Amino acid sequence: MDYRVQRWTAGPGADGRTYAIVIASEPWSWREALANATSLGASLAATPDSNALGFAMGLATGSGAYDCAGPWVGGFHFAGNGWQWTTGAAFVPFAWAPSRPAQAIMLDSAICLGGTDAPDGTWIDSLAGPDAGFATRSAIVVWNVTTDCDANGIPDQLQIAVNPNLDADNNGLLDSCPPIGPADLDGNGRVDGADLGLLLGNYNGPGVGDINHDGIVNGADLGLLLGAWS
């Protein structure tokens, strides 16, 4: 598996999330690409508007991105239902290639980025199962929350998937990183604003943020979190 990672931090529609084009060694179906994304703690990226489509097109370059067709994205329809996005965003059919969609409404179908050797700004539809009609081996995935304990900009799950030796003890974390402490509430390898938000969201109540396990999230827990800030 190969990959290229980029955070969407600039331009119209930028959402600050981490995206990657993931390239498998063999062609895969949309369902297989979706399962792979889920195993990485991610999902297939939606392209519901021109801004998101433009960003995805910028990722969909280089070796392996276009073999027969472009990368899978998070658009699909299941037999007898309408088109939808994995995110639940409204589906506006603004980017279909000419004569698309072409698959029968009673067949499960999904969306690839259109183009030959490079994206052309369109979508094409293909069967979603292992008998997919296009031999694409790439997909664009997105993380809502990433674990990046070595702060290299690459989600740890992706690094481990490519090189399992990075997690020899098979605990889902890079062996090179220190153990997760109790103040790291979201388990991303750092104690930061995301953890503070979780704690404050439960302030004066039980549950997440009760770092000292006294039954309530309060100033004592806040002090422990700030003391572990990274």
RAGIGI-V737815 format. One record per residue. SS is DSSP state (alpha for helix, beta for strand, coil for the rest). BURIAL is # if it has 24 or more other ideal C-beta (glycine too) atoms within 12 Angstrom, else .. Layout:
<<SS,BURIAL> <SS,BURIAL>>
This chain:
<<coil,#> <beta,.> <beta,#> <beta,#> <beta,#> <beta,#> <beta,.> <coil,#> <coil,.> <coil,.> <coil,.> <coil,.> <coil,.> <coil,.> <coil,#> <coil,.> <coil,#> <beta,#> <beta,#> <beta,#> <beta,#> <beta,#> <beta,#> <coil,#> <coil,.> <coil,.> <coil,#> <coil,#> <coil,#> <alpha,#> <alpha,#> <alpha,#> <alpha,#> <alpha,#> <alpha,.> <alpha,#> <alpha,#> <alpha,.> <alpha,.> <coil,#> <coil,#> <coil,#> <beta,#> <beta,#> <coil,#> <coil,#> <coil,#> <coil,#> <coil,.> <alpha,.> <alpha,.> <alpha,#> <alpha,#> <alpha,.> <alpha,#> <alpha,#> <alpha,#> <alpha,#> <alpha,#> <coil,#> <coil,.> <coil,.> <coil,.> <coil,#> <coil,#> <coil,#> <coil,#> <coil,.> <coil,#> <coil,#> <coil,#> <beta,#> <beta,#> <beta,#> <beta,#> <beta,#> <beta,#> <coil,.> <coil,.> <coil,.> <coil,.> <coil,.> <coil,#> <beta,.> <beta,#> <coil,#> <coil,.> <coil,.> <coil,.> <coil,.> <coil,#> <coil,.> <coil,.> <coil,.> <coil,#> <beta,#> <coil,#> <coil,.> <coil,.> <coil,.> <coil,#> <coil,.> <coil,#> <coil,.> <coil,.> <coil,.> <coil,.> <coil,#> <beta,#> <beta,#> <beta,#> <beta,#> <beta,#> <coil,#> <coil,#> <coil,.> <coil,.> <coil,.> <coil,#> <coil,.> <coil,.> <coil,#> <beta,#> <beta,#> <beta,#> <beta,#> <beta,#> <coil,#> <coil,.> <coil,.> <coil,.> <coil,#> <coil,#> <coil,#> <coil,.> <coil,#> <coil,#> <beta,#> <beta,#> <beta,#> <beta,#> <beta,#> <beta,#> <coil,.> <coil,#> <coil,#> <coil,#> <coil,#> <coil,#> <coil,.> <coil,.> <coil,.> <coil,.> <coil,#> <coil,#> <alpha,#> <alpha,#> <alpha,#> <alpha,#> <alpha,#> <alpha,#> <alpha,#> <coil,.> <alpha,.> <alpha,.> <alpha,#> <alpha,.> <coil,.> <coil,.> <coil,.> <coil,.> <coil,#> <coil,#> <coil,#> <coil,.> <coil,.> <coil,#> <coil,.> <coil,.> <coil,#> <coil,.> <coil,.> <coil,#> <coil,#> <coil,#> <coil,#> <coil,#> <coil,#> <coil,#> <coil,#> <coil,#> <coil,#> <alpha,.> <alpha,#> <alpha,#> <alpha,#> <alpha,.> <alpha,#> <alpha,#> <alpha,.> <alpha,.> <coil,#> <coil,.> <coil,.> <coil,.> <coil,.> <coil,.> <coil,#> <coil,#> <coil,#> <coil,#> <coil,.> <coil,.> <coil,.> <coil,.> <coil,.> <coil,#> <coil,.> <alpha,.> <alpha,.> <alpha,#> <alpha,#> <alpha,.> <alpha,#> <alpha,#> <alpha,.> <alpha,.> <coil,.> <coil,.> <coil,.>>
